[in-house]
C-alpha cells in the first residue's frame, strides 16, 4: 500500500511540474520536481530491495 501512495504523490508532482514547467525556476516548479525525484528514487530503491 505504501508504494501506491508514493506513486500517487509522484503523479501529483508530475501534474504540478507540467503546470509550472514554462517557469522552471519558480518555487512550485522546483518543489514539484524535487518531490518527483525523491519519490521516484524511493520507488526504485524499494523495488530493488524486494
MOPAC internal coordinates of N, CA, C and O (Angstrom, degrees):
PM7 1SCF
backbone

  N    0.0000 0     0.00 0     0.00 0    0    0    0
  C    1.4573 1     0.00 0     0.00 0    1    0    0
  C    1.5246 1   111.20 1     0.00 0    2    1    0
  O    1.2310 1   120.39 1   144.01 1    3    2    1
  N    1.3279 1   116.85 1   -35.99 1    3    2    1
  C    1.4574 1   119.91 1  -178.67 1    5    3    2
  C    1.5315 1   112.17 1   -63.36 1    6    5    3
  O    1.2310 1   118.74 1   137.19 1    7    6    5
  N    1.3676 1   120.01 1   -42.81 1    7    6    5
  C    1.4641 1   118.16 1   176.71 1    9    7    6
  C    1.5249 1   113.66 1   -62.32 1   10    9    7
  O    1.2310 1   120.21 1   150.46 1   11   10    9
  N    1.3341 1   117.21 1   -29.54 1   11   10    9
  C    1.4636 1   119.28 1   177.86 1   13   11   10
  C    1.5252 1   110.20 1   -67.97 1   14   13   11
  O    1.2310 1   120.20 1   140.27 1   15   14   13
  N    1.3250 1   117.23 1   -39.73 1   15   14   13
  C    1.4620 1   120.40 1   177.52 1   17   15   14
  C    1.5291 1   110.87 1   -65.20 1   18   17   15
  O    1.2310 1   120.46 1   140.00 1   19   18   17
  N    1.3321 1   116.73 1   -40.00 1   19   18   17
  C    1.4679 1   120.27 1   177.58 1   21   19   18
  C    1.5268 1   110.01 1   -66.21 1   22   21   19
  O    1.2310 1   120.32 1   141.57 1   23   22   21
  N    1.3238 1   116.99 1   -38.43 1   23   22   21
  C    1.4603 1   120.68 1   177.97 1   25   23   22
  C    1.5263 1   111.33 1   -64.42 1   26   25   23
  O    1.2310 1   120.16 1   141.47 1   27   26   25
  N    1.3245 1   117.31 1   -38.53 1   27   26   25
  C    1.4709 1   120.88 1   176.20 1   29   27   26
  C    1.5266 1   111.09 1   -66.39 1   30   29   27
  O    1.2310 1   120.44 1   142.66 1   31   30   29
  N    1.3240 1   116.76 1   -37.34 1   31   30   29
  C    1.4679 1   120.05 1   176.44 1   33   31   30
  C    1.5236 1   110.78 1   -65.66 1   34   33   31
  O    1.2310 1   120.62 1   140.92 1   35   34   33
  N    1.3300 1   116.42 1   -39.08 1   35   34   33
  C    1.4654 1   119.69 1   177.28 1   37   35   34
  C    1.5232 1   110.78 1   -64.99 1   38   37   35
  O    1.2310 1   120.38 1   139.83 1   39   38   37
  N    1.3268 1   116.88 1   -40.17 1   39   38   37
  C    1.4600 1   121.03 1   178.19 1   41   39   38
  C    1.5272 1   110.59 1   -62.97 1   42   41   39
  O    1.2310 1   120.12 1   138.09 1   43   42   41
  N    1.3203 1   117.38 1   -41.91 1   43   42   41
  C    1.4647 1   120.52 1   178.78 1   45   43   42
  C    1.5269 1   111.40 1   -66.20 1   46   45   43
  O    1.2310 1   120.40 1   141.80 1   47   46   45
  N    1.3300 1   116.83 1   -38.20 1   47   46   45
  C    1.4637 1   119.00 1   179.76 1   49   47   46
  C    1.5221 1   111.16 1   -70.02 1   50   49   47
  O    1.2310 1   120.05 1   146.68 1   51   50   49
  N    1.3437 1   117.51 1   -33.32 1   51   50   49
  C    1.4657 1   120.02 1   175.55 1   53   51   50
  C    1.5265 1   110.17 1   -65.60 1   54   53   51
  O    1.2310 1   120.28 1   137.52 1   55   54   53
  N    1.3194 1   117.06 1   -42.48 1   55   54   53
  C    1.4589 1   120.36 1   178.86 1   57   55   54
  C    1.5252 1   111.02 1   -62.89 1   58   57   55
  O    1.2310 1   120.35 1   139.20 1   59   58   57
  N    1.3246 1   116.93 1   -40.80 1   59   58   57
  C    1.4662 1   120.36 1   178.17 1   61   59   58
  C    1.5142 1   110.86 1   -67.74 1   62   61   59
  O    1.2310 1   120.58 1   139.40 1   63   62   61
  N    1.3469 1   116.50 1   -40.60 1   63   62   61
  C    1.4668 1   119.89 1  -179.07 1   65   63   62
  C    1.5203 1   111.37 1   -64.78 1   66   65   63
  O    1.2310 1   120.00 1   138.32 1   67   66   65
  N    1.3387 1   117.60 1   -41.68 1   67   66   65
  C    1.4657 1   119.01 1   179.37 1   69   67   66
  C    1.5292 1   111.61 1   -67.79 1   70   69   67
  O    1.2310 1   120.08 1   154.13 1   71   70   69
  N    1.3279 1   117.46 1   -25.87 1   71   70   69
  C    1.4561 1   120.20 1   176.55 1   73   71   70
  C    1.5289 1   111.13 1   -70.76 1   74   73   71
  O    1.2310 1   120.01 1   142.79 1   75   74   73
  N    1.3361 1   117.58 1   -37.21 1   75   74   73
  C    1.4668 1   122.02 1  -176.41 1   77   75   74
  C    1.5212 1   112.96 1  -105.69 1   78   77   75
  O    1.2310 1   119.48 1  -163.44 1   79   78   77
  N    1.3352 1   118.59 1    16.56 1   79   78   77
  C    1.4607 1   120.84 1  -173.22 1   81   79   78
  C    1.5202 1   113.18 1   -65.38 1   82   81   79
  O    1.2310 1   119.81 1   147.58 1   83   82   81
  N    1.3040 1   117.97 1   -32.42 1   83   82   81
  C    1.4700 1   120.16 1  -177.23 1   85   83   82
  C    1.5253 1   111.69 1   -64.98 1   86   85   83
  O    1.2310 1   119.77 1   155.57 1   87   86   85
  N    1.2989 1   118.04 1   -24.43 1   87   86   85
  C    1.4658 1   122.34 1   174.95 1   89   87   86
  C    1.5262 1   107.55 1  -115.29 1   90   89   87
  O    1.2310 1   120.43 1   -98.09 1   91   90   89
  N    1.3242 1   116.79 1    81.91 1   91   90   89
  C    1.4663 1   122.29 1  -170.31 1   93   91   90
  C    1.5255 1   112.33 1   -65.12 1   94   93   91
  O    1.2310 1   119.33 1   153.24 1   95   94   93
  N    1.2980 1   118.89 1   -26.76 1   95   94   93
  C    1.4663 1   119.91 1  -175.94 1   97   95   94
  C    1.5166 1   113.52 1   -97.66 1   98   97   95
  O    1.2310 1   119.93 1  -167.58 1   99   98   97
  N    1.3265 1   117.75 1    12.42 1   99   98   97
  C    1.4620 1   120.09 1   173.59 1  101   99   98
  C    1.5207 1   109.95 1   -73.98 1  102  101   99
  O    1.2310 1   120.68 1   -25.33 1  103  102  101
  N    1.3026 1   116.31 1   154.67 1  103  102  101
  C    1.4677 1   121.73 1  -179.61 1  105  103  102
  C    1.5354 1   112.24 1   -59.94 1  106  105  103
  O    1.2310 1   118.63 1   133.12 1  107  106  105
  N    1.3433 1   120.22 1   -46.88 1  107  106  105
  C    1.4735 1   118.20 1   179.24 1  109  107  106
  C    1.5165 1   113.08 1   -61.94 1  110  109  107
  O    1.2310 1   120.39 1   144.11 1  111  110  109
  N    1.3233 1   116.86 1   -35.89 1  111  110  109
  C    1.4587 1   120.47 1   179.31 1  113  111  110
  C    1.5187 1   111.50 1   -68.05 1  114  113  111
  O    1.2310 1   120.38 1   136.71 1  115  114  113
  N    1.3140 1   116.88 1   -43.29 1  115  114  113
  C    1.4613 1   120.96 1   179.64 1  117  115  114
  C    1.5267 1   110.56 1   -66.14 1  118  117  115
  O    1.2310 1   119.99 1   137.10 1  119  118  117
  N    1.3273 1   117.62 1   -42.90 1  119  118  117
  C    1.4607 1   120.82 1   179.35 1  121  119  118
  C    1.5221 1   112.04 1   -65.05 1  122  121  119
  O    1.2310 1   120.33 1   137.66 1  123  122  121
  N    1.3303 1   116.98 1   -42.34 1  123  122  121
  C    1.4627 1   118.88 1  -179.72 1  125  123  122
  C    1.5191 1   111.35 1   -68.79 1  126  125  123
  O    1.2310 1   119.96 1   143.26 1  127  126  125
  N    1.3316 1   117.68 1   -36.74 1  127  126  125
  C    1.4601 1   120.41 1   177.64 1  129  127  126
  C    1.5251 1   110.73 1   -68.02 1  130  129  127
  O    1.2310 1   120.18 1   140.27 1  131  130  129
  N    1.3208 1   117.27 1   -39.73 1  131  130  129
  C    1.4655 1   120.51 1   176.14 1  133  131  130
  C    1.5117 1   112.25 1   -63.95 1  134  133  131
  O    1.2310 1   120.64 1   139.01 1  135  134  133
  N    1.3194 1   116.39 1   -40.99 1  135  134  133
  C    1.4597 1   120.38 1   176.87 1  137  135  134
  C    1.5224 1   111.08 1   -63.77 1  138  137  135
  O    1.2310 1   120.57 1   141.07 1  139  138  137
  N    1.3203 1   116.52 1   -38.93 1  139  138  137
  C    1.4612 1   120.60 1   177.56 1  141  139  138
  C    1.5196 1   111.07 1   -63.09 1  142  141  139
  O    1.2310 1   119.77 1   135.11 1  143  142  141
  N    1.3093 1   118.05 1   -44.89 1  143  142  141
  C    1.4663 1   121.90 1   179.90 1  145  143  142
  C    1.5286 1   110.53 1   -64.23 1  146  145  143
  O    1.2310 1   120.16 1   135.65 1  147  146  145
  N    1.3221 1   117.31 1   -44.35 1  147  146  145
  C    1.4686 1   120.99 1  -178.90 1  149  147  146
  C    1.5248 1   110.92 1   -65.37 1  150  149  147
  O    1.2310 1   120.24 1   134.54 1  151  150  149
  N    1.3287 1   117.15 1   -45.46 1  151  150  149
  C    1.4644 1   119.00 1  -178.24 1  153  151  150
  C    1.5207 1   111.70 1   -69.16 1  154  153  151
  O    1.2310 1   119.99 1   142.39 1  155  154  153
  N    1.3251 1   117.63 1   -37.61 1  155  154  153
  C    1.4670 1   119.91 1   177.42 1  157  155  154
  C    1.5264 1   110.42 1   -66.75 1  158  157  155
  O    1.2310 1   120.31 1   139.52 1  159  158  157
  N    1.3180 1   117.01 1   -40.48 1  159  158  157
  C    1.4632 1   119.92 1   176.80 1  161  159  158
  C    1.5089 1   112.16 1   -63.44 1  162  161  159
  O    1.2310 1   120.38 1   140.14 1  163  162  161
  N    1.3110 1   116.88 1   -39.86 1  163  162  161
  C    1.4655 1   120.43 1   178.26 1  165  163  162
  C    1.5207 1   110.78 1   -64.50 1  166  165  163
  O    1.2310 1   120.17 1   136.57 1  167  166  165
  N    1.3294 1   117.29 1   -43.43 1  167  166  165
  C    1.4575 1   119.89 1   178.83 1  169  167  166
  C    1.5227 1   112.26 1   -63.53 1  170  169  167
  O    1.2310 1   120.13 1   138.43 1  171  170  169
  N    1.3308 1   117.36 1   -41.57 1  171  170  169
  C    1.4636 1   120.88 1   179.02 1  173  171  170
  C    1.5257 1   110.36 1   -62.89 1  174  173  171
  O    1.2310 1   120.37 1   132.69 1  175  174  173
  N    1.3228 1   116.89 1   -47.31 1  175  174  173
  C    1.4686 1   120.17 1   179.95 1  177  175  174
  C    1.5163 1   110.66 1   -64.76 1  178  177  175
  O    1.2310 1   119.69 1   141.02 1  179  178  177
  N    1.3203 1   118.20 1   -38.98 1  179  178  177
  C    1.4617 1   121.60 1  -179.85 1  181  179  178
  C    1.5235 1   111.03 1   -64.51 1  182  181  179
  O    1.2310 1   119.95 1   139.34 1  183  182  181
  N    1.3419 1   117.69 1   -40.66 1  183  182  181
  C    1.4573 1   119.71 1  -179.52 1  185  183  182
  C    1.5261 1   111.64 1   -74.84 1  186  185  183
  O    1.2310 1   119.17 1   150.62 1  187  186  185
  N    1.3241 1   119.19 1   -29.38 1  187  186  185
  C    1.4557 1   121.61 1   177.65 1  189  187  186
  C    1.5271 1   110.38 1   -70.06 1  190  189  187
  O    1.2310 1   120.05 1   141.04 1  191  190  189
  N    1.3163 1   117.51 1   -38.96 1  191  190  189
  C    1.4581 1   121.35 1  -178.80 1  193  191  190
  C    1.5218 1   112.62 1   -65.07 1  194  193  191
  O    1.2310 1   120.08 1   148.85 1  195  194  193
  N    1.3316 1   117.45 1   -31.15 1  195  194  193
  C    1.4688 1   120.31 1  -175.84 1  197  195  194
  C    1.4786 1   111.55 1   -81.68 1  198  197  195
  O    1.2310 1   120.10 1   180.00 1  199  198  197

